[in-house]
Amino acid sequence: MTTLYITGAGVSAQSGIPTFRGTDGFWTIGSKNYTPQEMATRAMYQTYPREFLIWYYHRFAQYRDHGPNEVHAWLADKQLITQNIDGLDGKAGNENYISIHGRLDQITLFHTQGDDVSRHVAPWHEVDEAYLGDSLLSLFKIGTHGPELNHSFKPYVLLFDEYYTELYQIGLAEEQMRHASKIVFMGTSFSVNITQIALDIARQRSIPIEIVDPDPVHVLYDQVQYHQMTALEYINR
């Protein structure tokens, strides 16, 4: 009998990483000309790669050196799917967690979705901030005609106009959901597809769930237990 934990941005808040949809969140902070929902897209990466990469660098890469907190440590030996791309669960020692939306510290070849590609270490330490745009374009191998398939690099992150593929381990994630004896959602707003997929599977298979959040989202399901508290409070009960 295995409990599956599915975590969102609230779990990393204690590590100094803003939640996506809070007042200080990434999705409330746009670029000069575009909203975050417009910026974090494959279409923007292809059309305006310089602005996309600068935005991505400022919004995410500046937190690359943040460390895990007590909740990440508690989850280190648990079966875990995280929506977070910060990599803090890996830093805490969880060797088998699924980063369903990608990872900040990795990149892939720019590829057609569904293609089998490898993941590589992201070159953030090589970025020259004095020439940020040019430096990022060079490191990601993007020329004057924009990103080239199977030549340029792309952050290993699932964008708003992309879909779950095996690169993001969606098959394994769904298998773990189906075989869970309980699913615990921690620090998530239920505003992305993976939480809806998990909730649908729980309903289909009558798997009890728990929702841990200071302001928990209420769902239509008769086997749910709500914990109106932070993840830290939950593990220290």
Secondary structure, DSSP 8 states (H G I E B T S, - for coil): --EEEEE-GGGTGGGT---SSSTT-GGG---SSS-HHHHSSHHHHHH-HHHHHHHHHHHTGGGTT----HHHHHGGGSEEEE---S-HHHHTT-SS-EETTEEEEEEEE---TT----EEE--GGG--GGGHHHHHHHHTT-BTTB--TTTSEEEEE--TT----GGGTHHHHHHHHHH-SEEEEES--S-SHHHHHHHHHHHHHT--EEEE-SS----S-SSEEEE-S-HHHHHT-
